[in-house]
Amino acid sequence: MNIFDCLAEERIREAIAKGQLSGLPGEGRPLVLDDELLVPSEVRMSNRILRNAGYVPPAVADLRELRRLCEQVVEDDKTTSVRRAQRMTALLARIEAAGLAHVSAALLRRMAANPDAK
């Protein structure tokens, strides 16, 4: 956790202790989480059509393949693991170029922490 996360958590705890977060509009009701909240409204419909048609953005497909490769690394022999490592390096470069390096880093950390999880 970085310093800003720690500060934010501390301020939230202080506000809860002082009762500043009680009685707010919508309290006790579930959050409406729109996954396209930051996407311009004119693009949302086209995104929905593509998603319903089964389209997956290339970066998401790369992340899925990276996860599959991470799961298979344990079972590899030496020649297969070299080829797999080369493919993983290429995928990581493409994922980073797509601006999703933080997602692939989290995936790799989780796989390293718990290699038996699928």
C-alpha positions as protocol buffer text, in pm:
chain_id: "A"
residue {
  index: 1
  type: MET
  ca { x: 0 y: 0 z: 0 }
}
residue {
  index: 2
  type: ASN
  ca { x: 146 y: 340 z: -91 }
}
residue {
  index: 3
  type: ILE
  ca { x: 143 y: 652 z: 126 }
}
residue {
  index: 4
  type: PHE
  ca { x: -168 y: 796 z: -38 }
}
residue {
  index: 5
  type: ASP
  ca { x: -366 y: 478 z: 24 }
}
residue {
  index: 6
  type: CYS
  ca { x: -258 y: 484 z: 389 }
}
residue {
  index: 7
  type: LEU
  ca { x: -357 y: 850 z: 426 }
}
residue {
  index: 8
  type: ALA
  ca { x: -694 y: 789 z: 263 }
}
residue {
  index: 9
  type: GLU
  ca { x: -765 y: 489 z: 486 }
}
residue {
  index: 10
  type: GLU
  ca { x: -667 y: 689 z: 795 }
}
residue {
  index: 11
  type: ARG
  ca { x: -895 y: 978 z: 698 }
}
residue {
  index: 12
  type: ILE
  ca { x: -1185 y: 743 z: 631 }
}
residue {
  index: 13
  type: ARG
  ca { x: -1140 y: 576 z: 971 }
}
residue {
  index: 14
  type: GLU
  ca { x: -1132 y: 918 z: 1140 }
}
residue {
  index: 15
  type: ALA
  ca { x: -1449 y: 1028 z: 961 }
}
residue {
  index: 16
  type: ILE
  ca { x: -1628 y: 707 z: 1060 }
}
residue {
  index: 17
  type: ALA
  ca { x: -1521 y: 753 z: 1422 }
}
residue {
  index: 18
  type: LYS
  ca { x: -1653 y: 1112 z: 1422 }
}
residue {
  index: 19
  type: GLY
  ca { x: -1981 y: 1002 z: 1259 }
}
residue {
  index: 20
  type: GLN
  ca { x: -1926 y: 1219 z: 953 }
}
residue {
  index: 21
  type: LEU
  ca { x: -2021 y: 936 z: 718 }
}
residue {
  index: 22
  type: SER
  ca { x: -2356 y: 862 z: 882 }
}
residue {
  index: 23
  type: GLY
  ca { x: -2687 y: 981 z: 741 }
}
residue {
  index: 24
  type: LEU
  ca { x: -2558 y: 1037 z: 389 }
}
residue {
  index: 25
  type: PRO
  ca { x: -2797 y: 1002 z: 93 }
}
residue {
  index: 26
  type: GLY
  ca { x: -2815 y: 640 z: -20 }
}
residue {
  index: 27
  type: GLU
  ca { x: -2683 y: 499 z: 306 }
}
residue {
  index: 28
  type: GLY
  ca { x: -2781 y: 135 z: 349 }
}
residue {
  index: 29
  type: ARG
  ca { x: -2867 y: 89 z: -20 }
}
residue {
  index: 30
  type: PRO
  ca { x: -2652 y: -113 z: -261 }
}
residue {
  index: 31
  type: LEU
  ca { x: -2412 y: 76 z: -485 }
}
residue {
  index: 32
  type: VAL
  ca { x: -2492 y: 99 z: -853 }
}
residue {
  index: 33
  type: LEU
  ca { x: -2161 y: 9 z: -1010 }
}
residue {
  index: 34
  type: ASP
  ca { x: -2157 y: 95 z: -1377 }
}
residue {
  index: 35
  type: ASP
  ca { x: -1854 y: -67 z: -1533 }
}
residue {
  index: 36
  type: GLU
  ca { x: -1846 y: 203 z: -1800 }
}
residue {
  index: 37
  type: LEU
  ca { x: -1881 y: 501 z: -1570 }
}
residue {
  index: 38
  type: LEU
  ca { x: -1574 y: 673 z: -1716 }
}
residue {
  index: 39
  type: VAL
  ca { x: -1655 y: 586 z: -2078 }
}
residue {
  index: 40
  type: PRO
  ca { x: -1819 y: 865 z: -2280 }
}
residue {
  index: 41
  type: SER
  ca { x: -2192 y: 805 z: -2328 }
}
residue {
  index: 42
  type: GLU
  ca { x: -2164 y: 799 z: -2709 }
}
residue {
  index: 43
  type: VAL
  ca { x: -1924 y: 501 z: -2689 }
}
residue {
  index: 44
  type: ARG
  ca { x: -2117 y: 293 z: -2432 }
}
residue {
  index: 45
  type: MET
  ca { x: -2371 y: 149 z: -2677 }
}
residue {
  index: 46
  type: SER
  ca { x: -2106 y: 30 z: -2921 }
}
residue {
  index: 47
  type: ASN
  ca { x: -1914 y: -127 z: -2631 }
}
residue {
  index: 48
  type: ARG
  ca { x: -2228 y: -307 z: -2516 }
}
residue {
  index: 49
  type: ILE
  ca { x: -2295 y: -440 z: -2869 }
}
residue {
  index: 50
  type: LEU
  ca { x: -1937 y: -567 z: -2901 }
}
residue {
  index: 51
  type: ARG
  ca { x: -1947 y: -727 z: -2555 }
}
residue {
  index: 52
  type: ASN
  ca { x: -2279 y: -900 z: -2632 }
}
residue {
  index: 53
  type: ALA
  ca { x: -2132 y: -1030 z: -2960 }
}
residue {
  index: 54
  type: GLY
  ca { x: -1850 y: -1196 z: -2766 }
}
residue {
  index: 55
  type: TYR
  ca { x: -1574 y: -954 z: -2866 }
}
residue {
  index: 56
  type: VAL
  ca { x: -1285 y: -949 z: -2624 }
}
residue {
  index: 57
  type: PRO
  ca { x: -1028 y: -668 z: -2646 }
}
residue {
  index: 58
  type: PRO
  ca { x: -683 y: -796 z: -2749 }
}
residue {
  index: 59
  type: ALA
  ca { x: -528 y: -695 z: -2415 }
}
residue {
  index: 60
  type: VAL
  ca { x: -788 y: -901 z: -2225 }
}
residue {
  index: 61
  type: ALA
  ca { x: -722 y: -1200 z: -2450 }
}
residue {
  index: 62
  type: ASP
  ca { x: -348 y: -1156 z: -2384 }
}
residue {
  index: 63
  type: LEU
  ca { x: -411 y: -1148 z: -2008 }
}
residue {
  index: 64
  type: ARG
  ca { x: -611 y: -1469 z: -2032 }
}
residue {
  index: 65
  type: GLU
  ca { x: -334 y: -1638 z: -2230 }
}
residue {
  index: 66
  type: LEU
  ca { x: -73 y: -1513 z: -1981 }
}
residue {
  index: 67
  type: ARG
  ca { x: -269 y: -1664 z: -1694 }
}
residue {
  index: 68
  type: ARG
  ca { x: -301 y: -1996 z: -1879 }
}
residue {
  index: 69
  type: LEU
  ca { x: 74 y: -1998 z: -1947 }
}
residue {
  index: 70
  type: CYS
  ca { x: 152 y: -1919 z: -1582 }
}
residue {
  index: 71
  type: GLU
  ca { x: -58 y: -2216 z: -1475 }
}
residue {
  index: 72
  type: GLN
  ca { x: 125 y: -2447 z: -1716 }
}
residue {
  index: 73
  type: VAL
  ca { x: 479 y: -2340 z: -1627 }
}
residue {
  index: 74
  type: VAL
  ca { x: 502 y: -2584 z: -1337 }
}
residue {
  index: 75
  type: GLU
  ca { x: 439 y: -2883 z: -1561 }
}
residue {
  index: 76
  type: ASP
  ca { x: 691 y: -2790 z: -1834 }
}
residue {
  index: 77
  type: ASP
  ca { x: 1012 y: -2958 z: -1932 }
}
residue {
  index: 78
  type: LYS
  ca { x: 1316 y: -2740 z: -2013 }
}
residue {
  index: 79
  type: THR
  ca { x: 1259 y: -2690 z: -2388 }
}
residue {
  index: 80
  type: THR
  ca { x: 890 y: -2619 z: -2345 }
}
residue {
  index: 81
  type: SER
  ca { x: 953 y: -2376 z: -2061 }
}
residue {
  index: 82
  type: VAL
  ca { x: 1198 y: -2171 z: -2272 }
}
residue {
  index: 83
  type: ARG
  ca { x: 941 y: -2133 z: -2549 }
}
residue {
  index: 84
  type: ARG
  ca { x: 669 y: -2058 z: -2295 }
}
residue {
  index: 85
  type: ALA
  ca { x: 888 y: -1796 z: -2125 }
}
residue {
  index: 86
  type: GLN
  ca { x: 949 y: -1629 z: -2462 }
}
residue {
  index: 87
  type: ARG
  ca { x: 575 y: -1619 z: -2530 }
}
residue {
  index: 88
  type: MET
  ca { x: 507 y: -1482 z: -2182 }
}
residue {
  index: 89
  type: THR
  ca { x: 765 y: -1206 z: -2238 }
}
residue {
  index: 90
  type: ALA
  ca { x: 598 y: -1109 z: -2564 }
}
residue {
  index: 91
  type: LEU
  ca { x: 256 y: -1105 z: -2397 }
}
residue {
  index: 92
  type: LEU
  ca { x: 385 y: -892 z: -2110 }
}
residue {
  index: 93
  type: ALA
  ca { x: 525 y: -639 z: -2359 }
}
residue {
  index: 94
  type: ARG
  ca { x: 191 y: -619 z: -2545 }
}
residue {
  index: 95
  type: ILE
  ca { x: -4 y: -589 z: -2220 }
}
residue {
  index: 96
  type: GLU
  ca { x: 226 y: -312 z: -2100 }
}
residue {
  index: 97
  type: ALA
  ca { x: 186 y: -131 z: -2433 }
}
residue {
  index: 98
  type: ALA
  ca { x: -192 y: -150 z: -2384 }
}
residue {
  index: 99
  type: GLY
  ca { x: -156 y: 26 z: -2049 }
}
residue {
  index: 100
  type: LEU
  ca { x: -245 y: -278 z: -1840 }
}
residue {
  index: 101
  type: ALA
  ca { x: 92 y: -352 z: -1685 }
}
residue {
  index: 102
  type: HIS
  ca { x: -58 y: -316 z: -1337 }
}
residue {
  index: 103
  type: VAL
  ca { x: -308 y: -593 z: -1414 }
}
residue {
  index: 104
  type: SER
  ca { x: -45 y: -834 z: -1542 }
}
residue {
  index: 105
  type: ALA
  ca { x: 178 y: -753 z: -1242 }
}
residue {
  index: 106
  type: ALA
  ca { x: -108 y: -834 z: -1006 }
}
residue {
  index: 107
  type: LEU
  ca { x: -176 y: -1158 z: -1192 }
}
residue {
  index: 108
  type: LEU
  ca { x: 188 y: -1262 z: -1172 }
}
residue {
  index: 109
  type: ARG
  ca { x: 209 y: -1175 z: -801 }
}
residue {
  index: 110
  type: ARG
  ca { x: -102 y: -1381 z: -728 }
}
residue {
  index: 111
  type: MET
  ca { x: 26 y: -1676 z: -931 }
}
residue {
  index: 112
  type: ALA
  ca { x: 366 y: -1659 z: -757 }
}
residue {
  index: 113
  type: ALA
  ca { x: 205 y: -1641 z: -412 }
}
residue {
  index: 114
  type: ASN
  ca { x: -25 y: -1934 z: -478 }
}
residue {
  index: 115
  type: PRO
  ca { x: 104 y: -2147 z: -769 }
}
residue {
  index: 116
  type: ASP
  ca { x: -155 y: -2420 z: -709 }
}
residue {
  index: 117
  type: ALA
  ca { x: -453 y: -2184 z: -758 }
}
residue {
  index: 118
  type: LYS
  ca { x: -623 y: -2208 z: -1094 }
}
